[in-house]
Amino acid sequence: MEVFADYLAKIDDPPQRDQTEEVLNWVQRTFPGLVPKIAWNQPMFTDHETFIIGFSVAKKHLAVAPEKAGVAKFADEIVKAGYEHTDQMIRMRWDRPVDYGLLERIIAFNIEDKAECGTFWRK
């Protein structure tokens, strides 16, 4: 995905860059209707110009941001998958496999939950 090329090129750690690229490509393949974009210097995906999910790279994890409602809805599953989370972000450690099933459920929930949303963020 060309839109993320510059972002990915700036990730110094090759395994982190590869895993981030793999996740972003997976989202695009799994949800081809989502629009990939860079905003606030972070890769994200939108649907009808509303935020669905965003990502950012940290030293120990890939941060996944599905907004507060996305984290709250799946909090138990997030913990069972071995991830830590805050109210608005999930920390997927680099040394653990990505739980794509959980990620798919979170994204699908946001798409459905925000189907009628007319703003970028939930109000």
C-alpha angles and dihedrals in degrees: 000000000000094000090068098041097100092045092051093046090060094059103101098195109078096208091049091047091049094048092047091050090048092053094046092048090047091053091050093048094044096044105028091168092066119096116232116217145153116239128159085009091294133109113246143159127230137190120206087347094303123119115256106166140342136194137204135179122239131175096261103022152016106251114221117196117194094158124258095290092054093051094044094050093053102030095121093047091047091056092044089053088058097251129132120223145184125206092282108017141057120209112216104191117224092231094059129071118256112254097223093178091059092044090052092052092049093050093044089051092052092048091051096039092050097041092114096033112125097188133070094241128033113264 
